[in-house]
Amino acid sequence: MQVLDRGIFLRLKDLSRRRGVTVQELIRVLVIPDWMRRFEEESNRLESLRRHRRARVARGTSGLAVARVRAGPKRETTA
C-alpha cells in the first residue's frame, strides 16, 4: 500500500498520461527501479567511506583513533 501527497500524485498522473500508462505502471516501471538504483548507489558510497575510515584507524597508533583537542582561552573564575 502506498500513500502519496496530492501534488506528487498529480505530477505522476500527468507523467503517466503523457506516456500512455497508468500511475501504478509508472511507479512499478520507472519510480521504484530509479529509487532502488539511487538507494544502492548511496549504500555503496557509505560502505566505501566506512571501509576507508576503518583502514585509516587501523593504520594509526595501535589501532586507536586519536582526537586532537584545541585549547581555548582560559576562563577566569571569581570566588
N, CA, C and O atoms as a GROMACS GRO file, in nm:
protein
  316
    1MET      N    1   0.085  -0.118   0.000
    1MET     CA    2   0.000   0.000   0.000
    1MET      C    3   0.089   0.123   0.000
    1MET      O    4   0.196   0.125   0.062
    2GLN      N    5   0.046   0.226  -0.069
    2GLN     CA    6   0.123   0.348  -0.075
    2GLN      C    7   0.033   0.468  -0.056
    2GLN      O    8  -0.083   0.468  -0.097
    3VAL      N    9   0.087   0.571   0.005
    3VAL     CA   10   0.015   0.695   0.024
    3VAL      C   11   0.102   0.805  -0.034
    3VAL      O   12   0.219   0.818   0.001
    4LEU      N   13   0.044   0.884  -0.123
    4LEU     CA   14   0.120   0.990  -0.189
    4LEU      C   15   0.058   1.125  -0.157
    4LEU      O   16  -0.063   1.139  -0.143
    5ASP      N   17   0.144   1.224  -0.147
    5ASP     CA   18   0.099   1.362  -0.134
    5ASP      C   19   0.020   1.397  -0.260
    5ASP      O   20   0.054   1.351  -0.369
    6ARG      N   21  -0.082   1.478  -0.247
    6ARG     CA   22  -0.168   1.511  -0.361
    6ARG      C   23  -0.088   1.571  -0.476
    6ARG      O   24  -0.109   1.535  -0.592
    7GLY      N   25   0.003   1.662  -0.447
    7GLY     CA   26   0.083   1.725  -0.551
    7GLY      C   27   0.170   1.625  -0.625
    7GLY      O   28   0.181   1.630  -0.747
    8ILE      N   29   0.230   1.534  -0.551
    8ILE     CA   30   0.314   1.430  -0.614
    8ILE      C   31   0.228   1.339  -0.700
    8ILE      O   32   0.268   1.303  -0.811
    9PHE      N   33   0.111   1.301  -0.649
    9PHE     CA   34   0.022   1.215  -0.726
    9PHE      C   35  -0.018   1.282  -0.857
    9PHE      O   36  -0.021   1.217  -0.962
   10LEU      N   37  -0.050   1.410  -0.851
   10LEU     CA   38  -0.091   1.481  -0.973
   10LEU      C   39   0.023   1.487  -1.074
   10LEU      O   40   0.000   1.476  -1.194
   11ARG      N   41   0.146   1.505  -1.026
   11ARG     CA   42   0.261   1.505  -1.117
   11ARG      C   43   0.279   1.367  -1.180
   11ARG      O   44   0.302   1.357  -1.301
   12LEU      N   45   0.268   1.262  -1.099
   12LEU     CA   46   0.279   1.126  -1.152
   12LEU      C   47   0.166   1.097  -1.251
   12LEU      O   48   0.187   1.032  -1.353
   13LYS      N   49   0.048   1.145  -1.219
   13LYS     CA   50  -0.067   1.124  -1.307
   13LYS      C   51  -0.044   1.191  -1.442
   13LYS      O   52  -0.074   1.133  -1.547
   14ASP      N   53   0.011   1.312  -1.440
   14ASP     CA   54   0.040   1.384  -1.564
   14ASP      C   55   0.148   1.311  -1.645
   14ASP      O   56   0.135   1.294  -1.766
   15LEU      N   57   0.255   1.267  -1.577
   15LEU     CA   58   0.362   1.192  -1.645
   15LEU      C   59   0.309   1.062  -1.706
   15LEU      O   60   0.342   1.026  -1.819
   16SER      N   61   0.226   0.992  -1.629
   16SER     CA   62   0.175   0.864  -1.678
   16SER      C   63   0.082   0.885  -1.797
   16SER      O   64   0.083   0.806  -1.891
   17ARG      N   65   0.001   0.990  -1.794
   17ARG     CA   66  -0.089   1.018  -1.906
   17ARG      C   67  -0.009   1.046  -2.033
   17ARG      O   68  -0.045   1.000  -2.141
   18ARG      N   69   0.102   1.124  -2.019
   18ARG     CA   70   0.186   1.154  -2.136
   18ARG      C   71   0.253   1.029  -2.192
   18ARG      O   72   0.277   1.020  -2.312
   19ARG      N   73   0.282   0.934  -2.105
   19ARG     CA   74   0.347   0.810  -2.151
   19ARG      C   75   0.246   0.701  -2.192
   19ARG      O   76   0.285   0.598  -2.246
   20GLY      N   77   0.121   0.726  -2.167
   20GLY     CA   78   0.018   0.630  -2.207
   20GLY      C   79   0.010   0.509  -2.116
   20GLY      O   80  -0.025   0.399  -2.160
   21VAL      N   81   0.041   0.528  -1.988
   21VAL     CA   82   0.034   0.418  -1.890
   21VAL      C   83  -0.043   0.467  -1.768
   21VAL      O   84  -0.074   0.586  -1.756
   22THR      N   85  -0.074   0.374  -1.678
   22THR     CA   86  -0.140   0.412  -1.553
   22THR      C   87  -0.036   0.460  -1.453
   22THR      O   88   0.083   0.436  -1.471
   23VAL      N   89  -0.081   0.527  -1.349
   23VAL     CA   90   0.009   0.573  -1.243
   23VAL      C   91   0.078   0.453  -1.180
   23VAL      O   92   0.198   0.457  -1.152
   24GLN      N   93   0.003   0.345  -1.156
   24GLN     CA   94   0.061   0.225  -1.096
   24GLN      C   95   0.172   0.167  -1.184
   24GLN      O   96   0.276   0.127  -1.132
   25GLU      N   97   0.150   0.162  -1.314
   25GLU     CA   98   0.253   0.111  -1.406
   25GLU      C   99   0.377   0.200  -1.404
   25GLU      O  100   0.490   0.152  -1.405
   26LEU      N  101   0.354   0.332  -1.403
   26LEU     CA  102   0.466   0.425  -1.398
   26LEU      C  103   0.549   0.404  -1.272
   26LEU      O  104   0.672   0.404  -1.277
   27ILE      N  105   0.483   0.387  -1.160
   27ILE     CA  106   0.554   0.364  -1.033
   27ILE      C  107   0.633   0.234  -1.039
   27ILE      O  108   0.749   0.230  -0.998
   28ARG      N  109   0.572   0.128  -1.089
   28ARG     CA  110   0.640  -0.002  -1.097
   28ARG      C  111   0.758  -0.003  -1.193
   28ARG      O  112   0.861  -0.064  -1.165
   29VAL      N  113   0.743   0.064  -1.307
   29VAL     CA  114   0.845   0.056  -1.412
   29VAL      C  115   0.952   0.164  -1.399
   29VAL      O  116   1.067   0.140  -1.433
   30LEU      N  117   0.916   0.281  -1.350
   30LEU     CA  118   1.010   0.392  -1.351
   30LEU      C  119   1.054   0.436  -1.211
   30LEU      O  120   1.174   0.445  -1.183
   31VAL      N  121   0.959   0.461  -1.124
   31VAL     CA  122   0.989   0.520  -0.994
   31VAL      C  123   1.063   0.422  -0.904
   31VAL      O  124   1.168   0.456  -0.850
   32ILE      N  125   1.010   0.302  -0.886
   32ILE     CA  126   1.072   0.206  -0.794
   32ILE      C  127   1.212   0.166  -0.840
   32ILE      O  128   1.304   0.168  -0.759
   33PRO      N  129   1.232   0.129  -0.968
   33PRO     CA  130   1.369   0.095  -1.010
   33PRO      C  131   1.467   0.211  -0.992
   33PRO      O  132   1.582   0.189  -0.954
   34ASP      N  133   1.423   0.334  -1.019
   34ASP     CA  134   1.510   0.450  -1.002
   34ASP      C  135   1.544   0.468  -0.854
   34ASP      O  136   1.659   0.495  -0.820
   35TRP      N  137   1.445   0.454  -0.767
   35TRP     CA  138   1.469   0.466  -0.623
   35TRP      C  139   1.565   0.357  -0.576
   35TRP      O  140   1.656   0.384  -0.498
   36MET      N  141   1.546   0.234  -0.624
   36MET     CA  142   1.634   0.124  -0.584
   36MET      C  143   1.778   0.149  -0.629
   36MET      O  144   1.872   0.124  -0.554
   37ARG      N  145   1.796   0.199  -0.751
   37ARG     CA  146   1.930   0.228  -0.802
   37ARG      C  147   1.997   0.336  -0.718
   37ARG      O  148   2.113   0.321  -0.680
   38ARG      N  149   1.925   0.442  -0.688
   38ARG     CA  150   1.981   0.551  -0.606
   38ARG      C  151   2.013   0.502  -0.466
   38ARG      O  152   2.116   0.538  -0.410
   39PHE      N  153   1.925   0.420  -0.408
   39PHE     CA  154   1.948   0.365  -0.274
   39PHE      C  155   2.074   0.279  -0.273
   39PHE      O  156   2.154   0.287  -0.180
   40GLU      N  157   2.091   0.196  -0.376
   40GLU     CA  158   2.208   0.109  -0.385
   40GLU      C  159   2.336   0.192  -0.402
   40GLU      O  160   2.437   0.162  -0.339
   41GLU      N  161   2.331   0.295  -0.486
   41GLU     CA  162   2.448   0.381  -0.504
   41GLU      C  163   2.487   0.448  -0.374
   41GLU      O  164   2.606   0.454  -0.340
   42GLU      N  165   2.390   0.499  -0.300
   42GLU     CA  166   2.416   0.565  -0.172
   42GLU      C  167   2.472   0.465  -0.071
   42GLU      O  168   2.564   0.497   0.004
   43SER      N  169   2.415   0.345  -0.067
   43SER     CA  170   2.465   0.242   0.024
   43SER      C  171   2.610   0.205  -0.007
   43SER      O  172   2.691   0.190   0.083
   44ASN      N  173   2.641   0.192  -0.136
   44ASN     CA  174   2.778   0.160  -0.176
   44ASN      C  175   2.874   0.272  -0.139
   44ASN      O  176   2.986   0.247  -0.095
   45ARG      N  177   2.830   0.397  -0.156
   45ARG     CA  178   2.915   0.512  -0.122
   45ARG      C  179   2.942   0.515   0.029
   45ARG      O  180   3.056   0.537   0.071
   46LEU      N  181   2.839   0.492   0.109
   46LEU     CA  182   2.857   0.492   0.254
   46LEU      C  183   2.946   0.377   0.300
   46LEU      O  184   3.029   0.394   0.389
   47GLU      N  185   2.930   0.260   0.238
   47GLU     CA  186   3.014   0.146   0.274
   47GLU      C  187   3.159   0.174   0.238
   47GLU      O  188   3.250   0.136   0.313
   48SER      N  189   3.183   0.239   0.127
   48SER     CA  190   3.319   0.275   0.088
   48SER      C  191   3.380   0.370   0.190
   48SER      O  192   3.497   0.355   0.226
   49LEU      N  193   3.302   0.467   0.237
   49LEU     CA  194   3.352   0.560   0.340
   49LEU      C  195   3.382   0.485   0.469
   49LEU      O  196   3.483   0.514   0.535
   50ARG      N  197   3.297   0.390   0.507
   50ARG     CA  198   3.321   0.314   0.629
   50ARG      C  199   3.449   0.233   0.619
   50ARG      O  200   3.529   0.229   0.713
   51ARG      N  201   3.470   0.168   0.503
   51ARG     CA  202   3.593   0.090   0.483
   51ARG      C  203   3.716   0.180   0.491
   51ARG      O  204   3.818   0.142   0.548
   52HIS      N  205   3.706   0.299   0.433
   52HIS     CA  206   3.817   0.393   0.435
   52HIS      C  207   3.850   0.434   0.578
   52HIS      O  208   3.966   0.441   0.616
   53ARG      N  209   3.747   0.463   0.657
   53ARG     CA  210   3.769   0.502   0.797
   53ARG      C  211   3.830   0.389   0.877
   53ARG      O  212   3.920   0.411   0.957
   54ARG      N  213   3.780   0.264   0.855
   54ARG     CA  214   3.835   0.150   0.930
   54ARG      C  215   3.981   0.130   0.895
   54ARG      O  216   4.062   0.102   0.983
   55ALA      N  217   4.016   0.144   0.768
   55ALA     CA  218   4.155   0.125   0.725
   55ALA      C  219   4.242   0.234   0.783
   55ALA      O  220   4.355   0.207   0.824
   56ARG      N  221   4.193   0.358   0.788
   56ARG     CA  222   4.270   0.469   0.841
   56ARG      C  223   4.295   0.451   0.991
   56ARG      O  224   4.405   0.477   1.039
   57VAL      N  225   4.194   0.407   1.064
   57VAL     CA  226   4.209   0.385   1.208
   57VAL      C  227   4.307   0.270   1.234
   57VAL      O  228   4.387   0.277   1.326
   58ALA      N  229   4.300   0.165   1.152
   58ALA     CA  230   4.389   0.050   1.170
   58ALA      C  231   4.535   0.089   1.146
   58ALA      O  232   4.624   0.030   1.207
   59ARG      N  233   4.562   0.186   1.060
   59ARG     CA  234   4.699   0.230   1.034
   59ARG      C  235   4.752   0.320   1.143
   59ARG      O  236   4.873   0.340   1.153
   60GLY      N  237   4.663   0.377   1.226
   60GLY     CA  238   4.704   0.469   1.331
   60GLY      C  239   4.777   0.396   1.443
   60GLY      O  240   4.800   0.275   1.433
   61THR      N  241   4.813   0.468   1.547
   61THR     CA  242   4.888   0.410   1.658
   61THR      C  243   4.805   0.307   1.731
   61THR      O  244   4.703   0.339   1.792
   62SER      N  245   4.848   0.186   1.725
   62SER     CA  246   4.788   0.069   1.790
   62SER      C  247   4.638   0.056   1.763
   62SER      O  248   4.565   0.000   1.844
   63GLY      N  249   4.593   0.108   1.649
   63GLY     CA  250   4.454   0.092   1.611
   63GLY      C  251   4.357   0.184   1.684
   63GLY      O  252   4.236   0.172   1.666
   64LEU      N  253   4.407   0.273   1.765
   64LEU     CA  254   4.319   0.364   1.838
   64LEU      C  255   4.308   0.496   1.764
   64LEU      O  256   4.407   0.549   1.714
   65ALA      N  257   4.190   0.548   1.760
   65ALA     CA  258   4.171   0.679   1.699
   65ALA      C  259   4.211   0.785   1.800
   65ALA      O  260   4.175   0.775   1.918
   66VAL      N  261   4.283   0.884   1.756
   66VAL     CA  262   4.328   0.990   1.846
   66VAL      C  263   4.259   1.119   1.804
   66VAL      O  264   4.264   1.158   1.687
   67ALA      N  265   4.196   1.184   1.900
   67ALA     CA  266   4.129   1.311   1.872
   67ALA      C  267   4.222   1.426   1.909
   67ALA      O  268   4.288   1.422   2.013
   68ARG      N  269   4.226   1.526   1.825
   68ARG     CA  270   4.306   1.644   1.855
   68ARG      C  271   4.218   1.742   1.931
   68ARG      O  272   4.107   1.773   1.888
   69VAL      N  273   4.269   1.789   2.041
   69VAL     CA  274   4.194   1.882   2.124
   69VAL      C  275   4.266   2.016   2.118
   69VAL      O  276   4.387   2.024   2.135
   70ARG      N  277   4.190   2.117   2.093
   70ARG     CA  278   4.246   2.251   2.083
   70ARG      C  279   4.208   2.329   2.206
   70ARG      O  280   4.090   2.338   2.240
   71ALA      N  281   4.306   2.384   2.271
   71ALA     CA  282   4.278   2.459   2.393
   71ALA      C  283   4.219   2.594   2.359
   71ALA      O  284   4.267   2.664   2.270
   72GLY      N  285   4.115   2.629   2.431
   72GLY     CA  286   4.050   2.759   2.411
   72GLY      C  287   4.105   2.857   2.513
   72GLY      O  288   4.192   2.821   2.592
   73PRO      N  289   4.057   2.978   2.512
   73PRO     CA  290   4.103   3.078   2.609
   73PRO      C  291   4.064   3.036   2.750
   73PRO      O  292   3.958   2.977   2.772
   74LYS      N  293   4.153   3.067   2.844
   74LYS     CA  294   4.124   3.032   2.984
   74LYS      C  295   4.013   3.121   3.037
   74LYS      O  296   4.004   3.240   3.004
   75ARG      N  297   3.930   3.060   3.120
   75ARG     CA  298   3.823   3.137   3.182
   75ARG      C  299   3.868   3.180   3.320
   75ARG      O  300   3.930   3.104   3.394
   76GLU      N  301   3.836   3.301   3.352
   76GLU     CA  302   3.868   3.348   3.487
   76GLU      C  303   3.753   3.315   3.578
   76GLU      O  304   3.637   3.334   3.542
   77THR      N  305   3.787   3.265   3.696
   77THR     CA  306   3.682   3.231   3.792
   77THR      C  307   3.688   3.330   3.906
   77THR      O  308   3.795   3.372   3.949
   78THR      N  309   3.574   3.367   3.953
   78THR     CA  310   3.568   3.456   4.067
   78THR      C  311   3.520   3.381   4.187
   78THR      O  312   3.423   3.305   4.179
   79ALA      N  313   3.586   3.401   4.298
   79ALA     CA  314   3.550   3.326   4.418
   79ALA      C  315   3.466   3.405   4.513
   79ALA      O  316   3.428   3.354   4.618
   0.00000   0.00000   0.00000
